[in-house]
Amino acid sequence: MPVRLLLAVAFIALCTVGIGFYLSAENTGRFAWLTDALPGQATASQTTSSPTAASTNVPSQAPPPTEPPDNALGFMLASAAQQYAQDIRYPAYSLPLTEAQAEGYQGNRFDPVALPLPGDGTFTVTLEKFRFVADEPILVAASVTGQQVVSDTMTASLESAANRDILESGALARSADGFYEGQLTAASEPGEYRLIVEARIDGDTVRHASTLTIEPYLGDFKGLGDPDIRNNDLVIPVHFDAEAPGYYSLSAQLLDNGRPIALLNAEKRMDGSSNTIDLRAHGTVLAGKQVDGQLHIRHLQIRRLPAQPGDRTDYGFGPDEGYTFTPPDLESLTDTPASDPESEQRAALFQKLADRF
């Protein structure tokens, strides 16, 4: 019995070595434990891989995939540590803004959609904004460029994005400057809608589709309170009379002579007991800045957050001109990173792991 067991073990070992030897020809990197142990075999492989032999006996093969660098994981860990370090420096309620970022955060802006026409022509529809309040007029302007022959009027229709039902339609008349202008009314339930503008161009009907949303009335902005310094924050009270109780999120841009400083955010439950939401600008975005006169709050956007899963988020916006205010003395603000123990621990952990690579 021991003899049979010994023979079985020897047979299994022989099969394992044989299979490994067979596969090592195509997978030298994965079976280095075998090829390194057989230096004679490596020499034979070099002989058969000479240019002459490769051109006559061995079919051409694609080069093996490039292995990632040895420090790729270390790089990823260092990047994560850097991101957490950024989170430590600036609190989420007060983030620095560049010019490009400030333009992207302007909120209720409609980007005109240009429909290409034959002969380098375009059919463009423009709205003054993207989100409208219920019962608010929707001013529509359209234009056609190129050598096309266009009718004197166009038709604008507002239809539901869900079922394509037409809710309202009207004519766009050509003005003296060549634009087509008209007006619809956002007299529909809150939601997403499609604006369809039809025109007769070169004898054919051409449809232009844009997207807009209708929002419920959320309330009114009532200006600013007196700003003050608390801890390492410039606190800017914003007065907002909410139409209905709920959780609201307010964001706005802080500017100095048109130059963006920070994007400010705050959340609060509004239940009628208070109509003030405090925006805070942290010292990391204000310390050391030379503020000339007044500061400016613009692009105020307020959102009523869903009361339960499945509810939509409703949007409202402050006055286009925003609000100006005279700040208190900012000398006490310091460029001290915000304290976030959780982010600090994560940053230290990722940096410790990255240092091992």
GURO-474300 format. One record per atom (N, C-alpha, C): x, y, z. Coordinates in steps of 0.2 Angstrom, whole numbers, padded with zeros to 4 digits, always signed. Layout:
BEGIN
XYZ;...
This chain:
BEGIN
+0004-0006+0000;+0000+0000+0000;+0004+0006+0000;+0010+0007+0004;+0014+0013+0004;+0017+0013-0003;+0019+0008-0006;+0022+0008-0012;+0017+0011-0018;+0011+0009-0017;+0006+0012-0022;+0005+0020-0021;+0005+0022-0014;+0004+0029-0013;+0010+0033-0015;+0016+0030-0014;+0022+0033-0017;+0022+0034-0024;+0020+0029-0028;+0020+0029-0035;+0014+0034-0037;+0009+0035-0034;+0004+0040-0035;+0006+0047-0034;+0010+0048-0029;+0013+0055-0028;+0018+0056-0033;+0022+0052-0035;+0027+0053-0040;+0024+0054-0047;+0018+0051-0048;+0015+0052-0054;+0012+0059-0055;+0009+0061-0049;+0006+0068-0049;+0011+0073-0050;+0017+0072-0046;+0022+0077-0047;+0025+0077-0054;+0026+0072-0057;+0028+0071-0064;+0023+0075-0068;+0017+0074-0068;+0012+0077-0072;+0012+0085-0071;+0013+0087-0064;+0013+0094-0063;+0019+0097-0066;+0025+0094-0066;+0031+0097-0069;+0030+0097-0077;+0027+0092-0079;+0026+0091-0087;+0021+0097-0089;+0016+0098-0086;+0011+0103-0088;+0014+0110-0087;+0018+0111-0082;+0021+0117-0081;+0026+0119-0086;+0030+0113-0088;+0035+0114-0093;+0032+0115-0100;+0026+0112-0101;+0023+0114-0108;+0020+0121-0108;+0017+0123-0103;+0014+0130-0103;+0020+0135-0102;+0025+0134-0100;+0031+0139-0099;+0033+0141-0106;+0032+0138-0111;+0034+0140-0118;+0030+0146-0120;+0024+0146-0118;+0019+0152-0120;+0019+0157-0114;+0021+0155-0108;+0020+0160-0103;+0026+0160-0098;+0031+0162-0101;+0038+0162-0098;+0037+0166-0091;+0034+0172-0092;+0034+0176-0086;+0030+0172-0080;+0024+0169-0081;+0020+0166-0076;+0023+0159-0073;+0028+0156-0077;+0031+0150-0075;+0038+0151-0074;+0040+0156-0072;+0048+0157-0071;+0051+0152-0066;+0046+0150-0061;+0049+0145-0056;+0052+0139-0060;+0049+0137-0066;+0051+0131-0070;+0057+0133-0074;+0056+0138-0078;+0062+0140-0083;+0068+0142-0080;+0068+0145-0074;+0074+0147-0070;+0077+0141-0068;+0074+0136-0066;+0077+0130-0064;+0080+0126-0069;+0079+0128-0076;+0082+0124-0081;+0085+0129-0086;+0092+0130-0084;+0095+0135-0088;+0097+0133-0095;+0097+0126-0096;+0098+0124-0103;+0092+0125-0107;+0086+0125-0104;+0080+0126-0108;+0080+0133-0110;+0082+0138-0106;+0083+0145-0108;+0087+0146-0114;+0093+0143-0114;+0097+0143-0120;+0094+0141-0126;+0091+0135-0126;+0087+0133-0132;+0082+0138-0134;+0079+0141-0130;+0073+0146-0132;+0077+0152-0135;+0083+0154-0133;+0086+0159-0136;+0088+0157-0143;+0090+0151-0144;+0092+0149-0151;+0086+0149-0156;+0081+0146-0153;+0075+0146-0158;+0072+0152-0159;+0073+0158-0155;+0070+0164-0156;+0075+0169-0160;+0080+0166-0164;+0084+0170-0168;+0080+0173-0174;+0082+0179-0177;+0078+0181-0182;+0077+0176-0188;+0082+0172-0190;+0081+0167-0195;+0075+0162-0193;+0076+0160-0187;+0071+0155-0185;+0064+0158-0184;+0064+0164-0182;+0057+0167-0181;+0054+0168-0188;+0058+0170-0193;+0055+0171-0200;+0053+0165-0203;+0056+0159-0201;+0055+0153-0205;+0050+0148-0202;+0051+0147-0195;+0048+0142-0191;+0042+0145-0186;+0043+0151-0183;+0039+0153-0178;+0034+0158-0181;+0028+0158-0180;+0023+0163-0183;+0024+0169-0178;+0023+0175-0182;+0024+0181-0178;+0018+0182-0173;+0020+0185-0167;+0015+0186-0161;+0015+0193-0159;+0009+0195-0157;+0009+0202-0154;+0013+0203-0148;+0016+0208-0147;+0020+0209-0141;+0016+0209-0134;+0019+0206-0129;+0015+0205-0123;+0012+0212-0120;+0007+0212-0117;+0004+0218-0114;+0009+0222-0109;+0009+0228-0109;+0014+0232-0105;+0011+0231-0098;+0016+0229-0093;+0014+0229-0086;+0014+0236-0083;+0009+0237-0079;+0009+0244-0076;+0015+0245-0072;+0017+0251-0071;+0024+0252-0067;+0023+0250-0060;+0029+0248-0057;+0029+0245-0050;+0025+0250-0045;+0026+0257-0046;+0024+0262-0041;+0017+0264-0043;+0013+0261-0047;+0006+0263-0049;+0002+0263-0043;+0002+0258-0039;-0002+0258-0033;+0000+0264-0028;+0006+0265-0028;+0009+0270-0024;+0006+0277-0026;+0006+0278-0033;+0004+0284-0036;-0003+0285-0034;-0007+0280-0035;-0015+0281-0033;-0016+0282-0026;-0012+0279-0021;-0013+0281-0014;-0011+0288-0013;-0005+0290-0016;-0003+0297-0015;-0008+0302-0017;-0011+0300-0023;-0017+0305-0026;-0022+0305-0021;-0024+0299-0018;-0030+0299-0013;-0028+0303-0007;-0022+0303-0005;-0020+0307+0001;-0020+0314+0000;-0018+0316-0006;-0018+0323-0008;-0025+0326-0008;-0030+0322-0011;-0037+0324-0011;-0040+0325-0004;-0038+0320+0000;-0041+0321+0007;-0037+0327+0010;-0031+0328+0009;-0028+0334+0011;-0031+0341+0009;-0033+0341+0003;-0037+0346+0000;-0044+0347+0004;-0047+0342+0006;-0053+0342+0009;-0052+0345+0016;-0046+0343+0019;-0045+0346+0026;-0044+0353+0025;-0041+0356+0020;-0039+0363+0020;-0045+0367+0019;-0050+0365+0015;-0056+0369+0013;-0062+0366+0016;-0066+0369+0020;-0072+0365+0022;-0077+0365+0016;-0082+0360+0016;-0087+0359+0011;-0091+0365+0010;-0092+0369+0015;-0097+0375+0014;-0093+0381+0011;-0087+0381+0010;-0083+0387+0007;-0077+0384+0003;-0079+0384-0003;-0074+0381-0008;-0071+0387-0013;-0064+0387-0014;-0062+0392-0018;-0064+0391-0025;-0065+0397-0029;-0067+0397-0036;-0062+0400-0041;-0061+0397-0046;-0058+0400-0052;-0063+0403-0057;-0060+0407-0061;-0065+0410-0066;-0069+0405-0070;-0066+0400-0072;-0069+0395-0076;-0074+0391-0072;-0073+0390-0066;-0077+0386-0061;-0083+0391-0060;-0082+0397-0059;-0087+0402-0057;-0092+0403-0063;-0090+0402-0069;-0094+0402-0075;-0099+0396-0075;-0096+0390-0073;-0100+0384-0073;-0105+0384-0068;-0104+0388-0062;-0109+0387-0057;-0114+0393-0057;-0115+0396-0063;-0120+0401-0063;-0127+0399-0063;-0128+0393-0063;-0135+0390-0061;-0140+0391-0067;-0145+0395-0067;-0150+0396-0071;-0149+0399-0078;-0145+0395-0082;-0143+0398-0088;-0145+0393-0094;-0147+0396-0099;-0149+0391-0105;-0143+0392-0110;-0141+0387-0113;-0136+0387-0118;-0140+0386-0125;-0139+0390-0129;-0143+0390-0135;-0141+0384-0139;-0146+0380-0142;-0145+0374-0146;-0145+0376-0154;-0140+0375-0158;-0140+0377-0165;-0141+0370-0169;-0146+0370-0173;-0147+0364-0177;-0144+0366-0184;-0139+0361-0186;-0136+0363-0193;-0141+0362-0199;-0140+0366-0204;-0144+0366-0210;-0139+0365-0216;-0142+0363-0221;-0138+0362-0227;-0135+0369-0229;-0129+0368-0232;-0125+0374-0234;-0123+0378-0229;-0120+0375-0223;-0117+0379-0217;-0122+0383-0214;-0129+0382-0215;-0134+0386-0211;-0135+0383-0204;-0138+0387-0200;-0140+0385-0193;-0147+0388-0191;-0150+0384-0187;-0157+0385-0184;-0156+0385-0177;-0156+0391-0174;-0155+0392-0167;-0161+0395-0163;-0162+0392-0157;-0167+0394-0152;-0164+0396-0146;-0166+0402-0143;-0163+0404-0137;-0169+0406-0132;-0167+0404-0126;-0172+0406-0120;-0168+0410-0115;-0171+0414-0111;-0167+0418-0106;-0165+0414-0101;-0167+0408-0099;-0165+0404-0094;-0168+0397-0095;-0165+0393-0091;-0167+0385-0092;-0173+0383-0087;-0173+0386-0081;-0179+0384-0076;-0184+0390-0076;-0190+0389-0076;-0195+0394-0076;-0200+0392-0070;-0202+0397-0066;-0207+0396-0061;-0214+0396-0064;-0218+0392-0061;-0225+0391-0064;-0229+0397-0065;-0232+0398-0071;-0236+0404-0073;-0231+0410-0075;-0225+0408-0076;-0220+0413-0078;-0220+0413-0086;-0220+0419-0089;-0219+0420-0096;-0213+0417-0099;-0213+0413-0104;-0207+0410-0107;-0206+0414-0114;-0201+0418-0114;-0199+0422-0120;-0195+0417-0124;-0197+0417-0131;-0193+0412-0136;-0191+0417-0141;-0184+0416-0143;-0181+0419-0149;-0178+0414-0153;-0179+0414-0160;-0176+0410-0165;-0173+0413-0170;-0168+0410-0173;-0165+0413-0179;-0162+0408-0184;-0162+0410-0190;-0159+0405-0195;-0154+0409-0199;-0148+0406-0200;-0142+0409-0204;-0141+0405-0210;-0138+0408-0215;-0137+0404-0221;-0141+0407-0227;-0141+0403-0232;-0145+0406-0239;-0152+0403-0239;-0154+0400-0234;-0161+0397-0234;-0167+0402-0235;-0172+0399-0238;-0178+0403-0238;-0183+0401-0233;-0184+0406-0228;-0188+0405-0222;-0195+0408-0222;-0200+0405-0220;-0206+0408-0219;-0206+0414-0214;-0211+0418-0215;-0212+0424-0210;-0213+0423-0203;-0216+0417-0202;-0218+0415-0195;-0216+0408-0193;-0215+0407-0187;-0213+0400-0184;-0218+0398-0179;-0219+0392-0177;-0223+0390-0172;-0219+0387-0166;-0221+0389-0160;-0217+0386-0154;-0223+0383-0150;-0221+0377-0148;-0225+0372-0144;-0222+0370-0137;-0225+0369-0132;-0223+0367-0126;-0226+0360-0125;-0222+0355-0124;-0225+0348-0123;-0222+0344-0118;-0225+0340-0115;-0223+0336-0109;-0217+0331-0112;-0212+0331-0108;-0206+0326-0110;-0208+0319-0109;-0213+0318-0104;-0215+0311-0103;-0220+0308-0108;-0225+0311-0110;-0230+0308-0115;-0230+0312-0122;-0227+0318-0122;-0227+0322-0129;-0233+0325-0130;-0237+0326-0125;-0244+0330-0125;-0242+0337-0126;-0245+0341-0131;-0244+0348-0132;-0248+0352-0127;-0245+0356-0123;-0249+0359-0118;-0251+0366-0120;-0247+0369-0124;-0248+0376-0126;-0244+0377-0133;-0246+0382-0137;-0242+0383-0143;-0244+0391-0145;-0240+0393-0149;-0240+0400-0151;-0236+0402-0157;-0237+0408-0160;-0233+0410-0166;-0227+0414-0164;-0222+0413-0168;-0216+0418-0167;-0216+0422-0173;-0216+0428-0172;-0216+0433-0178;-0209+0436-0179;-0208+0437-0186;-0201+0440-0187;-0201+0447-0186;-0195+0449-0182;-0194+0456-0180;-0190+0460-0185;-0189+0466-0184;-0186+0470-0189;-0178+0468-0190;-0175+0465-0185;-0168+0463-0185;-0168+0456-0187;-0173+0453-0190;-0172+0446-0192;-0174+0440-0188;-0174+0442-0181;-0176+0436-0176;-0183+0435-0176;-0185+0429-0174;-0192+0427-0173;-0193+0427-0166;-0198+0430-0163;-0199+0431-0156;-0207+0430-0154;-0208+0427-0149;-0214+0425-0146;-0214+0424-0139;-0220+0422-0136;-0220+0420-0129;-0225+0415-0128;-0223+0411-0123;-0228+0405-0120;-0228+0406-0113;-0233+0403-0109;-0233+0403-0102;-0232+0396-0099;-0228+0397-0093;-0226+0391-0090;-0232+0388-0085;-0238+0388-0088;-0244+0386-0084;-0245+0379-0084;-0240+0375-0081;-0240+0368-0081;-0238+0365-0074;-0238+0359-0073;-0236+0356-0067;-0228+0356-0067;-0225+0356-0061;-0218+0356-0061;-0215+0349-0064;-0210+0350-0068;-0207+0344-0071;-0203+0347-0077;-0201+0342-0081;-0197+0343-0087;-0201+0343-0094;-0199+0348-0098;-0203+0349-0104;-0199+0350-0110;-0202+0349-0116;-0198+0350-0122;-0202+0356-0126;-0197+0361-0128;-0200+0366-0132;-0198+0365-0139;-0203+0364-0143;-0203+0363-0151;-0204+0369-0155;-0200+0371-0159;-0200+0376-0163;-0200+0374-0170;-0206+0375-0174;-0206+0373-0181;-0206+0379-0186;-0202+0378-0191;-0201+0383-0196;-0201+0380-0203;-0204+0383-0208;-0204+0381-0215;-0197+0384-0218;-0193+0380-0220;-0186+0382-0222;-0185+0378-0229;-0184+0382-0234;-0184+0379-0241;-0189+0375-0243;-0195+0376-0241;-0201+0373-0242;-0203+0366-0238;-0198+0365-0233;-0199+0359-0229;-0200+0361-0222;-0203+0357-0218;-0205+0359-0211;-0199+0356-0207;-0196+0360-0203;-0190+0358-0199;-0192+0360-0192;-0190+0354-0187;-0192+0355-0180;-0186+0355-0176;-0186+0360-0172;-0180+0361-0167;-0183+0360-0160;-0179+0356-0156;-0181+0354-0149;-0176+0356-0144;-0179+0359-0139;-0175+0361-0133;-0178+0358-0127;-0174+0358-0121;-0177+0356-0115;-0177+0362-0110;-0182+0362-0106;-0183+0367-0100;-0187+0363-0095;-0187+0366-0089;-0190+0364-0083;-0195+0369-0080;-0200+0367-0077;-0205+0372-0074;-0204+0370-0066;-0203+0375-0062;-0202+0374-0055;-0208+0377-0051;-0210+0374-0045;-0215+0377-0041;-0212+0383-0038;-0216+0388-0035;-0214+0394-0032;-0212+0392-0025;-0206+0393-0023;-0203+0391-0017;-0203+0396-0012;-0203+0403-0014;-0203+0408-0009;-0199+0414-0012;-0198+0419-0007;-0194+0425-0010;-0188+0427-0005;-0183+0429-0009;-0177+0432-0006;-0179+0439-0003;-0176+0440+0003;-0178+0446+0006;-0171+0450+0008;-0166+0449+0005;-0160+0453+0006;-0155+0449+0011;-0150+0453+0013;-0145+0451+0018;-0146+0454+0025;-0144+0450+0030;-0143+0453+0037;-0136+0456+0037;-0134+0458+0043;-0128+0461+0045;-0122+0455+0045;-0117+0456+0041;-0112+0450+0041;-0108+0452+0048;-0105+0446+0050;-0100+0447+0056;-0095+0441+0056;-0090+0441+0060;-0085+0436+0061;-0087+0432+0066;-0087+0425+0065;-0088+0420+0070;-0082+0415+0069;-0078+0414+0074;-0073+0409+0074;-0068+0411+0068;-0067+0407+0063;-0063+0409+0057;-0067+0409+0051;-0074+0412+0052;-0078+0412+0046;-0081+0419+0046;-0082+0422+0040;-0086+0428+0038;-0093+0425+0037;-0098+0427+0041;-0105+0424+0041;-0109+0429+0038;-0113+0427+0033;-0117+0431+0029;-0124+0429+0029;-0129+0432+0033;-0135+0430+0034;-0140+0432+0028;-0143+0427+0025;-0147+0428+0019;-0154+0426+0021;-0159+0431+0020;-0166+0431+0022;-0170+0428+0016;-0174+0422+0018;-0178+0419+0013;-0184+0417+0016;-0190+0419+0013;-0196+0417+0016;-0199+0411+0012;-0198+0405+0015;-0200+0399+0011;-0208+0399+0011;-0210+0396+0005;-0218+0395+0004;-0220+0389+0008;-0216+0384+0009;-0218+0378+0013;-0212+0376+0017;-0214+0373+0023;-0208+0370+0027;-0204+0364+0023;-0198+0363+0025;-0194+0358+0022;-0187+0359+0023;-0183+0355+0020;-0176+0356+0020;-0173+0359+0014;-0170+0365+0015;-0167+0369+0009;-0160+0369+0009;-0157+0369+0003;-0150+0370+0002;-0149+0376-0002;-0145+0381+0001;-0143+0387-0003;-0136+0387-0005;-0135+0390-0011;-0128+0391-0013;-0127+0398-0017;-0121+0401-0016;-0120+0407-0020;-0113+0408-0021;-0111+0413-0025;-0104+0414-0026;-0103+0421-0023;-0097+0421-0020;-0094+0427-0016;-0089+0430-0021;-0090+0436-0022;-0085+0440-0027;-0083+0446-0024;-0077+0448-0027;-0074+0455-0025;-0072+0459-0032;-0076+0464-0033;-0075+0468-0039;-0076+0463-0045;-0081+0458-0045;-0082+0454-0051;-0077+0448-0051;-0072+0448-0046;-0067+0442-0046;-0070+0437-0041;-0071+0431-0044;-0074+0425-0039;-0069+0424-0034;-0072+0423-0028;-0068+0421-0022;-0069+0414-0020;-0076+0412-0019;-0078+0406-0016;-0085+0404-0018;-0086+0398-0018;-0093+0395-0018;-0095+0393-0011;-0101+0396-0009;-0103+0395-0002;-0110+0391-0002;-0110+0387+0003;-0116+0382+0003;-0118+0382+0010;-0125+0381+0011;-0128+0379+0018;-0134+0376+0017;-0136+0372+0022;-0142+0368+0022;-0146+0370+0029;-0153+0370+0028;-0156+0371+0034;-0164+0369+0033;-0167+0367+0039;-0174+0366+0039;-0178+0373+0040;-0182+0374+0035;-0186+0380+0036;-0193+0378+0038;-0195+0381+0044;-0202+0379+0046;-0206+0385+0049;-0204+0391+0047;-0207+0397+0049;-0205+0400+0055;-0201+0397+0059;-0198+0400+0065;-0192+0405+0063;-0189+0404+0058;-0184+0408+0056;-0183+0408+0048;-0182+0414+0045;-0181+0415+0038;-0174+0416+0036;-0169+0414+0040;-0162+0416+0039;-0158+0410+0038;-0154+0410+0032;-0149+0404+0031;-0142+0408+0031;-0138+0405+0035;-0131+0408+0036;-0126+0405+0031;-0124+0409+0026;-0118+0407+0022;-0112+0409+0025;-0106+0405+0025;-0100+0406+0028;-0094+0405+0024;-0090+0411+0024;-0084+0411+0020;-0078+0409+0025;-0075+0404+0024;-0069+0402+0028;-0063+0406+0027;-0059+0407+0033;-0053+0411+0032;-0048+0409+0027;-0048+0402+0025;-0044+0400+0020;-0045+0403+0013;-0051+0406+0012;-0052+0409+0005;-0052+0417+0006;-0051+0419+0012;-0052+0427+0013;-0045+0430+0016;-0042+0426+0020;-0036+0428+0024;-0031+0431+0019;-0028+0437+0020;-0023+0440+0016;-0026+0443+0010;-0032+0443+0008;-0035+0447+0002;-0036+0454+0004;-0034+0458-0001;-0036+0465-0001;-0043+0467-0003;-0048+0467+0001;-0054+0469-0001;-0056+0476-0002;-0057+0478-0008;-0058+0485-0009;-0066+0487-0009;-0067+0490-0003;-0074+0492-0002;-0079+0486-0001;-0084+0485-0005;-0089+0480-0004;-0088+0473-0007;-0091+0468-0004;-0091+0462-0007;-0098+0460-0010;-0098+0455-0015;-0104+0454-0019;-0106+0447-0018;-0113+0446-0017;-0116+0439-0017;-0120+0438-0023;-0118+0434-0028;-0122+0433-0034;-0124+0425-0035;-0128+0424-0040;-0130+0418-0043;-0133+0413-0037;-0137+0416-0033;-0140+0413-0027;-0145+0407-0030;-0144+0401-0028;-0148+0396-0030;-0151+0392-0024;-0157+0391-0023;-0160+0388-0017;-0164+0382-0020;-0163+0376-0016;-0166+0370-0018;-0170+0367-0012;-0176+0365-0014;-0180+0361-0009;-0178+0354-0010;-0175+0351-0005;-0173+0344-0005;-0179+0339-0005;-0178+0333-0008;-0184+0328-0007;-0186+0327+0000;-0192+0326+0001;-0195+0325+0008;-0194+0317+0009;-0194+0313+0003;-0194+0306+0004;-0191+0303-0003;-0188+0297-0003;-0185+0295-0009;-0191+0295-0015;-0189+0297-0021;-0193+0297-0026;-0196+0304-0028;-0196+0309-0023;-0198+0316-0024;-0193+0319-0028;-0195+0324-0032;-0190+0328-0036;-0187+0334-0031;-0181+0336-0033;-0178+0342-0030;-0181+0348-0034;-0183+0353-0030;-0186+0359-0033;-0181+0365-0033;-0181+0369-0038;-0176+0374-0038;-0179+0381-0038;-0175+0386-0035;-0177+0393-0035;-0171+0397-0036;-0172+0403-0038;-0166+0408-0039;-0167+0415-0036;-0161+0418-0034;-0161+0424-0031;-0161+0430-0037;-0161+0436-0035;-0161+0441-0040;-0155+0441-0044;-0155+0443-0051;-0150+0442-0055;-0144+0447-0053;-0146+0452-0050;-0140+0457-0048;-0137+0455-0042;-0140+0450-0038;-0137+0448-0032;-0138+0454-0026;-0133+0453-0021;-0133+0458-0016;-0126+0460-0015;-0125+0466-0013;-0118+0469-0011;-0119+0471-0003;-0113+0470+0000;-0113+0472+0007;-0106+0474+0009;-0105+0478+0014;-0099+0480+0017;-0097+0475+0022;-0091+0472+0021;-0089+0466+0026;-0086+0470+0032;-0086+0466+0038;-0083+0469+0044;-0075+0468+0043;-0071+0470+0048;-0064+0470+0047;-0062+0462+0047;-0059+0460+0042;-0057+0453+0040;-0050+0452+0043;-0047+0456+0047;-0040+0455+0049;-0039+0449+0053;-0044+0447+0057;-0044+0442+0062;-0044+0435+0058;-0046+0435+0052;-0047+0428+0048;-0040+0426+0047;-0039+0419+0047;-0032+0416+0046;-0033+0411+0041;-0027+0410+0038;-0027+0404+0033;-0025+0398+0036;-0029+0396+0041;-0029+0390+0044;-0033+0384+0042;-0030+0378+0040;-0035+0373+0037;-0040+0371+0041;-0046+0370+0038;-0052+0368+0042;-0050+0361+0046;-0053+0360+0051;-0052+0354+0055;-0057+0349+0053;-0055+0343+0050;-0059+0337+0049;-0056+0331+0051;-0057+0329+0057;-0053+0323+0060;-0054+0317+0055;-0059+0315+0052;-0060+0309+0048;-0056+0310+0042;-0056+0316+0039;-0052+0317+0033;-0044+0317+0034;-0042+0319+0040;-0036+0319+0042;-0033+0312+0043;-0037+0308+0047;-0035+0301+0048;-0034+0297+0041;-0039+0299+0036;-0039+0295+0030;-0033+0298+0026;-0031+0304+0026;-0025+0307+0023;-0019+0304+0025;-0019+0303+0032;-0012+0300+0035;-0012+0293+0033;-0017+0289+0033;-0017+0282+0032;-0015+0281+0024;-0018+0285+0020;-0016+0284+0012;-0009+0286+0011;-0006+0291+0015;+0000+0294+0014;+0005+0288+0017;+0003+0285+0022;+0008+0280+0025;+0008+0274+0021;+0003+0272+0018;+0003+0267+0013;+0007+0269+0007;+0006+0275+0004;+0010+0277-0002;+0017+0277-0001;+0019+0279+0005;+0027+0279+0007;+0030+0272+0007;+0026+0267+0007;+0029+0260+0006;+0031+0258-0001;+0028+0262-0006;+0030+0260-0013;+0035+0265-0016;
